Structure formats: C-alpha cells, structure tokens
Amino acid sequence: MFLKKLSLSLQFGDIRNAVRHRAALPRHSVARWIRHALAADAEITVRIVDAEEGQALNRDYRGKDYATNVLTFDYAQAPVVSADLVLCAPVVAREAREQGKTLQAHYAHLLVHATLHAQGYDHETSERDALEMEALEIFLLAELGCTNPY
C-alpha cells in the first residue's frame, strides 16, 4: 500500500481544556490516521471546535440543533479528496469517558470515520452500508493498533 499525499490543515477553535485536546491530536498522528483511511490523495482540514460552534454547524447544515461528535463536509472525492472534518471537543471528551476510551483513541476512530465519509461511505443509507463502513473502520483501526471502537 502506497501512502497517499495529504495536505492537512489542523485547526483548534477557542475550546476549554485546549492543552488536553492538543496533546491527544499531535499533527503526525492526525496525518497518520487520516492517510491510513484514504484511497486517494487529499486536501483535508481538521477543525476542533467548542459546543457552540459544533451546534451551529450541525443546525445550519444538517438541520439538527445539537452539537454532534463529528461533521464531514466533503467537497470532492476525485481526483483528490477535499473535505473539512469538524470535531466537537466537549462531545468527543464526554463520549470517550462514557465509552471507557482514551481521548486519543476516540479521536483516531472519529477521524477514520470522517475520512471514510469524505470518500462517499455513508452509514445512514442502509443497514448494509452501515455494516460495511463499520467493518472497514474496525479493520483500519486494527491496522493502526487501535481496539475495536464498537
């Protein structure tokens, strides 16, 4: 498997406990997780946001008025994957605690998940699509040394 070219912008909004989130998201790890899930070269922005920004984006673009863990804004899938991946820090931290995962492990899972979405995978279209995407996530995360997130 050849590593895909990745142009990565990693941005942190004004979030509480920023030091903790930055420590869980070293640039080289974020690039490794995303690149591992890519089937093509990519230009991806990862933005870590607070609950207010996460809720506003989810409301404005999906019509759902709550902060969710991750949003994928995919602009192109070929010849280069182009996407913005937005992760809501307080939601990710809460879920990691509830699921007994490290913050870093949960971020790794969500970034692989969002990268698959950016390439056209969708777990909301059918049960078959959901199972396919989940199996691929489990496989990719295992290759990265992460345990099954489900």
C-alpha positions in Angstrom: 0.0 0.0 0.0 1.4 3.4 -1.0 0.9 6.3 1.3 -1.4 8.9 -0.2 -0.4 12.6 -0.4 -2.2 14.6 2.2 -2.3 18.3 2.5 -3.5 18.8 6.1 -4.6 21.9 8.0 -5.2 21.2 11.7 -7.1 24.0 13.5 -8.2 24.5 17.1 -11.0 26.8 17.9 -11.4 28.5 21.3 -12.1 25.4 23.3 -11.9 24.6 27.0 -9.1 22.2 28.0 -7.3 23.0 24.8 -4.0 21.6 26.1 -5.6 18.2 26.7 -7.1 18.1 23.2 -3.9 19.3 21.5 -2.0 16.6 23.3 -4.4 14.0 22.0 -4.0 15.3 18.5 -0.4 15.6 17.5 -0.2 16.6 13.9 1.8 13.5 12.9 -0.8 11.2 14.4 -3.7 13.0 12.8 -2.0 12.8 9.5 -1.3 9.1 10.0 -4.9 8.2 10.9 -6.4 10.1 8.0 -3.8 8.9 5.5 -4.4 5.3 6.5 -8.1 5.7 5.6 -7.5 7.4 2.3 -7.9 5.7 -1.1 -6.7 8.8 -3.0 -4.6 11.9 -2.4 -6.4 14.5 -0.3 -6.7 18.1 0.9 -8.3 18.0 4.4 -8.9 20.5 7.1 -9.5 19.2 10.6 -11.0 21.7 13.0 -11.6 21.1 16.7 -14.5 23.3 18.0 -16.4 24.1 21.1 -20.1 23.0 21.7 -21.5 26.3 20.4 -19.7 26.2 17.1 -20.5 22.5 16.7 -24.2 23.0 17.4 -24.4 26.0 15.0 -22.7 24.0 12.2 -24.9 20.9 12.8 -28.1 23.1 12.9 -27.2 25.2 9.8 -26.0 22.3 7.6 -27.9 19.3 8.8 -31.0 20.8 10.5 -30.2 19.2 13.8 -30.0 21.6 16.7 -27.3 19.9 18.9 -23.6 19.5 19.0 -22.5 16.2 17.5 -19.1 14.5 17.7 -18.0 14.9 14.1 -19.2 16.6 10.9 -17.8 15.8 7.5 -18.1 18.4 4.8 -17.0 16.6 1.6 -16.4 18.8 -1.5 -14.7 16.4 -3.9 -13.8 12.7 -4.0 -11.8 12.6 -7.2 -9.2 13.1 -8.4 -8.3 14.5 -4.9 -10.5 14.1 -1.8 -11.3 17.5 -0.5 -13.1 17.9 2.9 -13.4 19.7 6.2 -13.7 17.4 9.2 -15.1 19.2 12.3 -14.9 17.6 15.7 -16.6 19.0 18.8 -14.1 18.7 21.6 -16.6 18.5 24.6 -18.7 15.9 22.9 -15.7 13.8 21.9 -14.3 14.1 25.5 -17.7 13.1 27.0 -18.1 10.1 24.7 -14.6 8.9 25.4 -15.3 9.0 29.1 -18.6 7.2 28.7 -17.1 4.5 26.4 -14.0 4.0 28.6 -11.6 5.0 25.8 -8.7 7.4 25.9 -9.4 10.7 24.3 -6.7 10.0 21.6 -8.3 6.6 20.7 -11.7 8.2 20.3 -10.3 11.0 18.1 -8.5 8.3 16.0 -11.8 6.5 15.5 -13.7 9.6 14.6 -11.1 10.8 12.1 -11.0 7.5 10.3 -14.8 7.5 10.3 -15.0 11.1 8.9 -12.3 10.3 6.3 -14.4 7.4 5.1 -17.4 9.8 4.9 -15.3 12.2 2.8 -14.8 9.4 0.3 -18.5 8.6 -0.1 -19.1 6.0 2.6 -22.4 6.5 4.4 -23.8 4.5 7.4 -27.2 6.2 7.2 -28.3 5.0 3.8 -28.9 1.3 4.7 -28.0 -1.3 7.2 -25.7 -3.0 4.6 -23.9 0.3 4.1 -23.6 0.8 7.9 -22.2 -2.7 8.4 -19.7 -2.2 5.5 -18.5 1.1 6.9 -18.2 -0.2 10.4 -16.3 -3.3 9.3 -13.9 -1.1 7.4 -13.4 1.2 10.4 -12.6 -1.8 12.6 -10.1 -3.1 10.1 -8.4 0.2 9.5 -8.2 0.9 13.3 -6.8 -2.5 14.0 -4.1 -1.9 11.4 -3.3 1.3 13.3 -3.1 -0.6 16.6 -6.4 0.5 18.0 -9.0 -1.7 19.5 -12.5 -2.2 18.1 -14.3 1.0 18.8 -17.7 -0.7 18.8 
